[in-house]
Amino acid sequence: MYRPARRLADIAPFHVVELLTRARQLEAEGRDIIHMEVGEPDFPTPEPIAAAAVDAIKRGKTLYTQALGLPELRVAIAAFYRTRYGVAVPAARIAVTAGASGALNLAFACLAEPGSQWLLADPGYPCNRHILRVYEGRPQNIPVGPDSNFQPTPELLRQHWSATTAGLLVASPANPTGTLLTAPEIAALAEVCRERQGHFLVDEIYHGLTYAPQDTSSLVEADAPSTKATAPGFASDATACAAGDDVWVINSFSKYFQMTGWRLGWMVVPEPYVRDVEKLAQNLVLCPSTPAQHAALAAFAPETIAILETRRGEFRKRRDFLAPALESVGFRITARPQGAFYLYCDCSALCDDSFMLARDLLETIGVAATPGIDFGSNAPEKHIRFAYTTSIDRLAEAVDRLRRHLAR
Ligand SMILES: Cc1ncc(COP(=O)(O)O)c(C=O)c1O
């Protein structure tokens, strides 16, 4: 008998994973595939982090930790907020999680009432709507585009807020567009949520991966805001205490720290909910991976940060190369890609179905990219996402192949 829960009908597969499977098949047949579909850094985890993990395992640090994480890691994360952002976040409000995914699961398990609606930017990270569905909440898409740099605005929030809306989740930098919200923009969104007694969740998983302006293109604002504007920053402002203290901040060791497979992240939890999140974590996961947590203790060391900053420079060079190069072959980039490692391109001048385009590019020229359909229902057929998670040489090779193919 096969009888899955009804909610399964609403959970869509990741199209990109299916594309990746096909890409691997083609590789097994000897084809050279350039991977621009994958949303993870191509760099290995920095050596000091890996060494700390090996050392921890040798020392037998393999038993469960506290459900909210190793106390010393929570303290280290709090210190990171102090040194990097200049904000005081008590370690007691930090929950260490199994990646940002674990954090999102805990947040929605804690907050989503059956049928409650949650405002999400469309296009946006696809798992959000599915995680919500698992906890019986409902996604309520806010279509966003170039006019608001693919981010929700207070006006859009007010326009879409309904009687059943429970809150808002934003990401800055965002996936798939790489666009940022400035500190005042985040404050304004927090204000609307507070006005409506809604929850406000900010996904900062791509924090740290923001770039200085490009020389060769006007895509990026001259004053690209730095990631120093973290959402809990508002907590340090006494007058905006409520704004800061009720913001749920999600982060991860996956992207900036290049630890995707370690499955480790964290969440800054509004104080009244810490015990609830702890209860949920105890029951749902017992604790995050212990060796990964010991490894992460080395993530904030100066020698690790030096490695990560060098790599951030490399991502910036890739973006500065790839954005104008893709435009030169017929894609349009209407988002200002200031962070993460994605370019979300309008491909409507080249085709009228980005899913077919992604399939065609993979099959005929071995370039793998992610079709817009993975990111929502706001003109997905017109968009395709290229990740610059491969070397400049490989990106250049991809652009050559695209140029030859699209000129046909
Ligand atoms: C916006 C966003 N949030 C959350 C995640 C989940 O990341 P992880 O669970 O690896 O921390 C991702 C992964 O790509 C993402 O792009």
Ligand as a Chemical Component Dictionary entry (heavy atoms), coordinates in Angstrom:
data_LIG
# 
_chem_comp.id                   LIG 
_chem_comp.type                 NON-POLYMER 
_chem_comp.pdbx_formal_charge   0 
_chem_comp.three_letter_code    LIG 
# 
loop_
_chem_comp_atom.comp_id 
_chem_comp_atom.atom_id 
_chem_comp_atom.alt_atom_id 
_chem_comp_atom.type_symbol 
_chem_comp_atom.charge 
_chem_comp_atom.model_Cartn_x 
_chem_comp_atom.model_Cartn_y 
_chem_comp_atom.model_Cartn_z 
_chem_comp_atom.pdbx_ordinal 
LIG C1 C1 C 0 18.383 31.386 0.515  1  
LIG C2 C2 C 0 18.782 30.064 1.076  2  
LIG N1 N1 N 0 18.373 29.749 2.328  3  
LIG C3 C3 C 0 18.687 28.560 2.868  4  
LIG C4 C4 C 0 19.442 27.629 2.190  5  
LIG C5 C5 C 0 19.772 26.307 2.858  6  
LIG O1 O1 O 0 21.147 26.191 3.082  7  
LIG P1 P1 P 0 21.836 25.264 4.159  8  
LIG O2 O2 O 0 20.811 24.381 4.735  9  
LIG O3 O3 O 0 22.908 24.523 3.420  10 
LIG O4 O4 O 0 22.444 26.164 5.178  11 
LIG C6 C6 C 0 19.886 27.915 0.884  12 
LIG C7 C7 C 0 20.672 26.931 0.110  13 
LIG O5 O5 O 0 21.003 27.112 -1.037 14 
LIG C8 C8 C 0 19.544 29.174 0.312  15 
LIG O6 O6 O 0 19.930 29.517 -0.931 16 
# 
loop_
_chem_comp_bond.comp_id 
_chem_comp_bond.atom_id_1 
_chem_comp_bond.atom_id_2 
_chem_comp_bond.value_order 
_chem_comp_bond.pdbx_ordinal 
LIG C1 C2 SING 1  
LIG C2 N1 SING 2  
LIG C2 C8 DOUB 3  
LIG N1 C3 DOUB 4  
LIG C3 C4 SING 5  
LIG C4 C5 SING 6  
LIG C4 C6 DOUB 7  
LIG C5 O1 SING 8  
LIG O1 P1 SING 9  
LIG P1 O2 DOUB 10 
LIG P1 O3 SING 11 
LIG P1 O4 SING 12 
LIG C6 C7 SING 13 
LIG C6 C8 SING 14 
LIG C7 O5 DOUB 15 
LIG C8 O6 SING 16 
# 
